[in-house]
Amino acid sequence: MIEGPDRTPLTRDFFDRPVLVVAPDLLGRTLVRHTPDGPIELRLTEVEAYAGEIDPGSHAFRGRTPRNSVMYGPPGHAYVYFTYGMWHCLNLVCGPEGRASGVLLRAGEIQVGAELSRKRRISARNDRELAKGPARLATALDVDRALNGTDAIAHPGASLSVLRGTPPPRDQLRSGPRTGVGGDGAGHPWRFWIDEDPTVSPYRAHAPRRRVT
């Protein structure tokens, strides 16, 4: 008998741990997005850890601002930011309240509600590409800044929740440098993914923008 993913919701205690513990432990978990048109469920296959004020790659590296205030807690909430003037990205806040850290959700496999995601990701060539990359993931799940600060711990009427799902065996976990992060944070091996999963996004090193003269 084949058992399905564990549908027990993750508790706040799960997220109230160091970011480098939470991030790889999120792989294989089921993220549920409740939309007006129905639920979309995604199995997480790739994430990145950002360690707040000690991490040059983090939005909170230079301290608290109105933009990043959600990162300071409480854990288990969604931090959604807008980037390049066109894309949203979804993070889950973790660690003790008052100390900024979060996990960027980079990629996953849509397991329920793919027909809803296809309507939002019309450029995807197949279902493996629906959430292959952080902006694509947010688009596929209908995530925007309206969800910033949303509590992702399961409760009645929740827009987001995270279930135990099906974590992969430890020998299938991989880590390496984060995608597109430059400077002093470029070498941190804080990107985690499931080995050989077709929904994982390709790694791209940081490419400095050229100034137009």
C-alpha positions in Angstrom: 0.0 0.0 0.0 1.4 3.4 -1.1 0.8 6.1 1.5 0.3 9.7 0.4 2.1 12.7 1.8 1.6 13.4 5.6 -1.1 16.1 5.9 -0.3 17.0 9.5 0.3 20.8 9.6 3.7 22.1 10.7 3.6 24.0 14.0 5.2 27.3 14.9 7.9 25.4 16.8 9.1 24.0 13.5 9.9 27.5 12.3 11.2 28.7 15.6 14.6 27.2 14.9 17.9 28.5 13.3 17.4 29.2 9.6 20.1 26.7 8.5 18.2 24.0 10.3 14.7 25.0 9.0 15.8 25.5 5.3 16.8 21.9 4.4 14.0 20.6 6.6 11.5 22.3 4.4 12.4 20.2 1.4 9.6 17.7 0.6 7.1 19.6 2.7 3.7 20.5 1.2 2.9 24.2 0.8 -0.8 24.8 0.5 -2.2 28.0 -1.1 -5.9 28.5 -0.7 -7.2 30.7 -3.5 -10.7 31.9 -4.3 -10.7 29.4 -7.2 -9.5 26.4 -5.1 -6.4 25.1 -3.4 -3.0 24.7 -5.0 -0.5 22.3 -3.4 3.2 22.3 -4.0 6.0 19.9 -2.8 9.0 22.1 -2.0 12.2 20.9 -3.9 14.5 23.9 -3.6 15.0 26.7 -1.0 17.6 29.2 0.2 18.4 30.4 3.7 19.0 34.1 4.6 20.3 34.8 8.0 19.4 38.5 8.6 21.8 41.0 10.0 24.8 38.6 9.9 24.2 37.8 6.2 25.4 40.2 3.5 22.9 38.5 1.1 19.9 39.2 3.3 17.4 42.1 3.0 17.9 42.6 6.8 21.7 42.9 6.6 21.6 46.6 7.3 18.9 46.4 9.9 15.2 46.8 10.2 13.2 48.8 7.6 9.5 49.0 6.8 10.1 46.6 3.9 11.8 43.8 5.8 10.0 44.2 9.2 8.1 40.9 8.7 11.5 39.0 8.8 11.8 39.9 12.5 9.0 37.6 13.4 7.1 35.9 14.7 8.2 32.7 12.9 5.9 30.9 10.5 4.8 34.1 8.7 5.2 34.9 5.0 7.6 37.5 3.9 6.7 38.6 0.3 8.8 41.1 -1.6 8.6 42.6 -5.1 11.8 42.6 -7.2 13.0 44.0 -10.5 9.7 45.9 -10.7 7.9 42.9 -12.0 8.2 39.7 -9.8 7.1 38.6 -6.3 9.1 36.1 -4.2 7.8 34.1 -1.2 9.8 33.5 2.0 8.9 31.8 5.3 10.2 33.6 8.4 12.0 31.4 11.0 14.1 31.7 14.1 13.3 33.5 17.3 11.1 36.6 17.2 13.2 39.8 17.0 16.1 38.2 15.0 15.5 38.5 11.3 15.9 35.3 9.1 13.9 33.6 6.5 13.8 30.9 3.8 13.3 31.8 0.2 11.1 29.2 -1.5 12.8 28.7 -4.9 11.1 25.8 -6.6 8.6 23.0 -6.2 6.3 20.5 -7.9 2.6 21.4 -8.2 0.7 18.3 -7.0 -2.8 19.7 -6.7 -4.4 22.6 -8.6 -2.0 22.5 -11.6 -4.9 23.6 -13.8 -5.1 26.8 -11.8 -1.3 27.4 -12.0 -1.3 26.9 -15.8 -3.6 29.8 -16.2 -1.1 32.1 -14.4 2.0 30.5 -15.9 1.0 30.4 -19.6 4.6 30.5 -20.7 5.5 27.2 -18.9 6.3 24.5 -21.5 5.2 21.8 -19.1 4.1 21.3 -15.5 7.7 20.8 -14.3 8.3 24.5 -15.1 5.2 25.9 -13.4 7.1 26.7 -10.2 10.8 26.3 -11.3 12.3 29.4 -9.8 11.2 31.8 -7.0 9.2 34.2 -9.2 7.6 31.4 -11.1 6.6 29.7 -7.8 5.0 32.9 -6.5 3.2 33.4 -9.8 2.0 29.8 -9.9 0.6 30.1 -6.4 -1.0 33.5 -6.9 1.2 35.2 -4.3 1.7 38.9 -4.2 2.4 41.6 -1.6 -1.1 41.2 -0.2 0.1 38.0 1.5 3.1 39.8 3.1 2.9 39.1 6.9 0.3 36.2 6.5 0.5 33.6 9.2 1.4 30.3 7.4 0.6 28.1 10.5 -2.6 26.2 9.6 -5.8 27.8 11.0 -9.4 28.3 9.7 -9.4 30.5 6.6 -5.6 30.5 6.2 -4.3 31.7 2.8 -1.1 29.7 3.3 -0.2 26.6 5.3 2.6 24.1 5.4 2.1 20.3 5.9 4.6 17.6 6.8 4.5 16.2 3.3 7.2 13.7 2.3 10.7 14.7 3.2 13.4 13.1 1.0 16.0 10.7 2.3 19.1 12.6 3.7 21.3 11.2 0.9 19.2 13.0 -1.7 19.8 16.5 -0.2 22.3 18.8 -1.8 23.6 22.3 -0.9 25.6 24.9 -2.6 26.0 28.7 -3.2 22.8 30.7 -3.4 21.7 31.8 -6.9 22.5 35.4 -7.9 24.1 36.4 -4.6 27.3 38.4 -4.9 29.7 40.1 -2.5 30.7 38.6 0.8 27.6 36.4 0.8 28.3 34.7 -2.5 30.1 31.7 -1.2 27.7 30.7 1.5 26.4 27.2 0.7 22.9 28.0 1.8 20.9 26.9 -1.2 19.4 23.4 -0.6 17.7 21.2 -3.1 16.6 17.6 -3.8 19.1 15.9 -6.0 18.0 15.3 -9.6 14.5 16.6 -9.1 13.3 18.0 -12.5 11.6 21.0 -10.9 14.8 22.4 -9.3 15.9 25.7 -11.0 19.3 26.0 -12.6 22.1 27.7 -10.6 23.2 31.1 -11.8 26.1 32.9 -10.3 25.8 36.6 -9.5 26.3 38.8 -12.6 27.1 42.5 -11.7 25.0 45.0 -13.5 26.9 47.1 -16.0 26.5 50.8 -15.6 25.3 52.5 -18.7 27.5 55.5 -19.6 
